[in-house]
Amino acid sequence: MTDPLLAALPPGIRSRYVPDVNGLKMHVLEAGGGTPDRPVLLLLHGFPELAFSWRRVMLPLAEAGYHVIAPDQRGYGRTAGWDASYDGDLAPFRLFNLVRDMVGLLAALGHRSVAAVVGHDFGSPVAAWCALLRPDIFRKVALMSAPFAGPPALPVPGAAPNEDVHAALARLARPRKHYQWYYSTRAANPDMQDCPQGVHDFLRAYYHVKSADWAPNRPAPLAAWTAAELARLPTYYVMDHDRTMAETVAPELPDPAAIAACRWLPEDAMAVYAAEYARTGFQGGLQWYRCRTEGVGLAEQQIFAGRAITVPALFLAGASDWGAFQTPGALDSMRGTGCADLCGCHLIPGAGHWVQQEQPDQVLRHLRDFLESD
């Protein structure tokens, strides 16, 4: 039987496994390498993605002289050694342990440092914390789609409790719920893995609706973390209260002509995602959201309250990506205090959330300029 991943990988990108990485057998894709003096780039994917999501930029970066490494992160794809059960221990999925995964991977490959760590979507906060915790290893950082506002603040004694925004969302005239809290429920994984349309059509619709191909994506900043403001977000972020994510995106499944015209996600690439998630389910990635919504690892993050990323940083997002604005004020905080040396902040035309897949040439131009700068 043909392996969809190996069939869809561009020639020159290699697939292999690295054992004993912080308890994992880690699957990685690589391009370039061959000589020990090549600078290393570490590329970190988000949800629901894979190392494969970097396929369109790996070879050009390798041709520019880099050894490019893209792992399937903990909970994803062909990386093994993580607990897929909802009732399993969440601690291994907290941000600091995800950073430890990356430090361990580099050590296992014999690298003391990287020229840059690049993260997209939920890979962006992992990359940000890599740079903040170990600037000696991660000498530059590029963040995509998810801005880094800085470490969480310490609690203020006597402060009034915040509004229960989730109760407020549920009370709206059109009741809503936040997708990250939905992703933290026991039902989320079976809702997606066992959905009526099947994993393939679910993911095709999900990727489509968050891309620039979906015309209603016209993002703008939100004023505050309130129900009224959050309700401005598309339903793939702030969902109708009685719908699953599979039900939310199903009406937006593109027709066969649109699928055939989709150059950034042709059917052979789509088959990779469908096969991997049909096999593994989504729970591994959903554990990351549960760590956030349940505060797992929050106390250790607060030790770094007020500290900025000090290595050179770059931010990229699609001009049609609501991800840059879904957390009110995060983009401004990143520009102000989150990154002390922010070298660029670019919203790329013609791209939605999957920026490095939708517009790889523009992403590569910005990355090369950033990597080559002093």
C-alpha positions in Angstrom: 0.0 0.0 0.0 1.3 3.5 -0.9 2.2 5.7 2.0 0.4 9.0 1.4 3.2 11.0 3.2 6.1 9.5 1.3 4.1 9.8 -2.0 3.4 13.5 -1.4 6.8 14.7 -0.1 8.8 16.7 -2.6 12.0 15.0 -3.6 14.8 16.2 -1.3 12.8 16.2 1.9 13.7 13.2 4.0 11.6 11.4 6.7 13.2 9.7 9.7 12.8 8.9 13.4 14.8 10.1 16.3 14.6 7.8 19.4 14.8 8.8 23.1 13.7 12.4 22.8 12.2 13.3 26.2 10.3 10.0 26.2 9.3 10.2 22.5 10.3 8.5 19.3 10.1 11.6 17.3 9.3 11.7 13.6 11.1 14.5 11.7 11.3 15.8 8.2 14.6 17.2 7.0 16.1 19.0 4.1 19.7 20.1 3.6 22.3 19.1 6.0 25.2 16.9 5.2 27.9 19.1 6.7 28.2 19.9 10.4 28.8 23.7 9.8 25.4 24.3 8.2 23.2 26.6 10.3 20.0 24.9 11.5 16.4 26.0 11.2 13.8 24.3 13.4 10.2 24.6 12.1 7.3 23.9 14.5 3.7 23.3 13.2 0.4 24.0 14.9 -3.1 22.4 15.0 -4.4 20.5 13.2 -1.2 20.2 11.2 2.0 18.2 10.9 5.6 18.6 10.1 4.3 18.1 6.5 2.8 21.6 6.7 6.3 23.1 6.1 6.9 21.2 2.8 6.5 24.3 0.6 9.3 26.2 2.3 11.8 23.5 3.4 13.7 23.0 0.1 14.1 26.7 -0.7 15.5 27.2 2.8 17.8 24.2 2.4 19.0 25.6 -1.0 19.8 28.9 0.9 22.3 26.9 3.0 20.3 25.7 6.0 19.8 22.3 7.6 16.0 22.4 8.0 14.3 20.2 10.6 10.6 19.9 11.1 9.3 17.5 13.7 5.8 16.1 14.2 5.4 17.6 17.7 4.2 15.7 20.8 0.7 14.5 20.2 0.9 14.6 16.4 1.5 12.4 13.4 4.1 9.8 13.5 5.8 10.9 16.7 5.1 8.2 19.3 5.4 7.9 23.1 2.5 10.2 24.2 -0.7 9.2 25.8 -3.7 9.7 23.5 -6.4 9.3 26.2 -8.5 12.2 27.4 -7.9 11.1 31.0 -4.2 10.9 30.6 -1.6 13.2 32.3 -1.7 16.7 30.8 1.7 17.7 32.3 3.8 16.4 29.4 1.8 18.7 27.0 2.5 21.9 29.0 4.6 24.5 27.2 7.8 24.1 29.2 7.9 20.4 28.4 7.2 21.1 24.7 10.3 23.3 24.8 12.2 20.5 26.5 11.1 18.3 23.6 12.8 20.7 21.2 16.0 21.0 23.3 16.1 17.2 23.5 15.6 16.8 19.7 18.5 19.2 18.9 20.8 17.4 21.4 19.9 14.0 19.9 20.8 15.4 16.5 24.1 16.8 17.8 23.2 20.5 17.5 24.1 23.0 20.2 22.1 25.9 18.7 19.9 26.9 15.8 20.0 29.9 13.6 16.3 30.3 14.2 13.2 28.6 15.5 10.1 29.2 13.5 6.6 28.4 14.8 3.2 28.6 13.2 -0.2 28.6 15.0 0.2 26.7 18.3 3.8 26.1 17.3 4.3 29.9 17.7 4.0 30.0 21.5 6.3 26.9 21.6 8.9 28.8 19.5 8.4 31.9 21.6 9.1 30.1 24.9 12.1 28.3 23.3 13.6 31.8 22.6 12.6 33.2 25.9 13.9 30.3 28.0 17.0 29.4 26.1 18.2 32.3 24.0 21.6 30.7 23.9 20.2 27.8 21.8 17.4 29.6 19.8 19.2 32.6 18.5 16.4 34.1 16.4 12.6 33.4 16.5 10.0 33.8 13.8 6.4 33.6 14.9 3.5 33.0 12.5 -0.2 33.7 13.0 -0.2 33.7 16.8 1.5 36.8 18.3 3.4 36.5 21.6 2.1 39.0 24.2 4.7 38.0 26.8 4.6 35.7 29.8 1.4 35.7 31.9 1.2 38.2 34.7 1.3 37.3 38.3 -2.0 37.5 40.1 -2.8 40.8 41.7 -3.9 40.4 45.4 -7.4 41.8 46.0 -8.2 42.3 42.3 -11.8 41.9 41.2 -12.5 38.7 39.4 -12.9 39.0 35.6 -16.2 38.6 33.9 -17.1 35.0 33.1 -16.9 35.6 29.3 -18.1 32.0 28.6 -21.3 32.5 30.5 -21.7 35.8 28.7 -21.2 34.2 25.3 -23.8 31.6 26.2 -26.3 34.4 27.1 -26.0 36.3 23.8 -29.1 36.5 21.6 -27.2 34.1 19.3 -25.5 31.9 22.0 -21.9 31.2 21.3 -18.9 29.4 22.8 -15.1 29.8 22.4 -13.4 27.1 20.3 -10.5 26.6 22.7 -12.9 25.7 25.5 -14.8 23.4 23.2 -11.6 21.8 22.2 -11.0 21.1 25.9 -14.1 19.0 26.2 -14.2 15.2 26.2 -16.5 15.3 23.1 -14.3 17.3 20.8 -12.0 14.5 19.6 -14.8 12.0 18.7 -16.9 14.9 17.3 -14.1 15.4 14.7 -12.6 11.9 14.3 -16.0 10.2 13.9 -17.9 13.0 12.2 -20.6 12.1 9.6 -18.6 13.7 6.7 -15.4 11.8 7.6 -12.0 13.2 8.6 -11.0 14.0 5.0 -14.0 16.3 4.3 -13.9 17.7 7.8 -10.3 18.8 7.4 -10.8 20.0 3.8 -13.6 22.3 5.0 -11.6 23.4 8.1 -8.5 24.3 6.1 -10.7 26.1 3.5 -12.7 28.2 5.9 -9.5 29.5 7.7 -7.8 30.3 4.4 -7.8 33.4 2.1 -10.0 31.3 -0.2 -12.9 31.9 2.1 -14.1 35.4 1.1 -15.7 36.3 4.5 -12.3 36.4 6.2 -11.8 40.1 6.7 -10.0 40.3 10.1 -9.8 43.4 12.3 -8.6 44.1 15.8 -11.0 43.4 18.7 -11.4 46.0 21.4 -11.6 43.8 24.5 -12.0 40.2 25.8 -15.7 40.5 26.1 -18.6 38.5 24.7 -19.8 41.2 22.5 -16.3 41.7 20.9 -15.5 38.0 20.7 -18.8 37.4 18.9 -17.3 39.3 16.0 -15.0 36.4 15.3 -16.0 33.8 12.7 -17.8 30.7 14.0 -14.6 28.6 13.6 -13.3 30.6 16.5 -16.4 31.6 18.5 -18.8 28.8 17.6 -22.6 28.6 17.8 -23.3 27.2 21.2 -25.1 24.0 20.0 -22.7 23.0 17.2 -19.7 20.8 17.0 -16.6 22.0 15.0 -17.4 19.4 12.3 -21.0 20.8 12.0 -19.6 24.4 12.0 -17.4 23.9 9.0 -19.4 21.4 7.0 -21.5 24.0 5.0 -18.2 25.5 3.8 -16.8 22.4 2.1 -15.6 23.7 -1.2 -17.1 22.2 -4.4 -15.0 19.9 -6.7 -14.0 22.8 -9.0 -12.7 24.9 -6.1 -10.8 21.9 -4.7 -9.2 21.2 -8.1 -8.2 24.9 -8.3 -6.6 24.9 -4.8 -2.9 24.9 -5.6 -1.7 25.3 -2.0 -3.5 22.2 -0.8 -3.8 19.7 -3.7 -5.6 16.4 -3.1 -2.4 14.4 -2.6 -1.4 16.7 0.2 -4.9 16.7 1.7 -4.7 12.9 1.7 -1.7 13.1 4.1 -3.6 15.0 6.7 -6.7 12.8 6.4 -4.7 9.6 6.7 -2.7 10.8 9.7 -5.6 12.2 11.7 -7.9 9.3 10.9 -5.2 7.1 12.4 -4.2 9.1 15.4 -7.3 11.2 16.2 -7.0 14.7 17.4 -6.6 14.3 21.1 -2.9 14.7 21.2 -3.2 18.2 19.8 -6.3 18.9 21.9 -4.3 18.3 25.1 -2.3 21.5 24.3 -5.5 23.5 24.4 -6.5 21.8 27.7 -3.3 22.9 29.3 -4.1 26.4 28.3 -7.8 26.4 29.4 -7.1 24.5 32.6 -4.0 26.4 33.6 -1.6 23.5 33.5 1.9 25.0 33.7 0.6 28.6 34.3 2.4 29.0 37.6 5.8 28.2 36.1 5.2 30.6 33.2 4.4 33.3 35.7 7.9 33.1 37.1 8.9 35.0 33.9 6.3 37.7 34.2 7.5 40.9 32.7 10.3 39.3 30.8 10.6 39.8 27.0 12.1 37.7 24.2 15.5 39.3 23.7 16.7 37.6 20.6 15.8 39.1 17.2 12.1 38.3 16.3 9.9 38.3 13.3 6.1 38.1 13.0 4.2 36.9 9.9 0.5 36.3 9.3 -1.9 36.2 6.4 -3.7 39.4 5.8 -6.9 37.3 5.8 -6.0 35.5 9.1 -8.2 36.3 12.1 -5.5 34.4 14.2 -3.4 37.6 14.6 -6.4 39.3 16.3 -8.3 36.6 18.1 -6.7 37.5 21.4 -7.5 41.3 21.9 -4.4 43.3 22.3 -1.9 40.5 21.8 -0.4 41.9 18.6 0.1 45.4 20.2 1.6 43.7 23.3 4.1 41.8 21.2 5.1 45.0 19.5 5.4 46.8 22.8 6.7 44.5 25.4 6.6 40.8 24.2 9.6 41.1 21.9 12.4 43.5 22.8 13.9 43.2 19.3 11.0 42.8 16.9 12.6 43.2 13.4 9.4 43.0 11.4 5.7 42.5 11.5 4.1 41.6 8.2 0.5 40.7 7.2 0.9 38.9 3.9 -1.7 39.5 1.1 -3.4 36.5 -0.4 -2.9 34.3 2.7 -5.2 33.3 5.5 -4.2 31.2 8.5 -2.1 28.7 6.7 0.4 31.4 5.6 3.5 29.2 4.8 1.3 26.9 2.6 -0.8 29.6 0.9 1.9 32.1 0.1 5.3 30.3 0.5 7.2 32.7 -1.7 6.3 35.7 0.3 7.0 33.9 3.6 10.4 32.8 2.2 11.3 36.4 1.2 10.6 37.7 4.7 12.3 34.7 6.4 15.5 35.1 4.2 15.7 38.8 4.9 15.3 38.2 8.6 17.8 35.3 8.7 20.4 37.2 6.7 20.2 40.4 8.8 22.6 41.1 11.6 
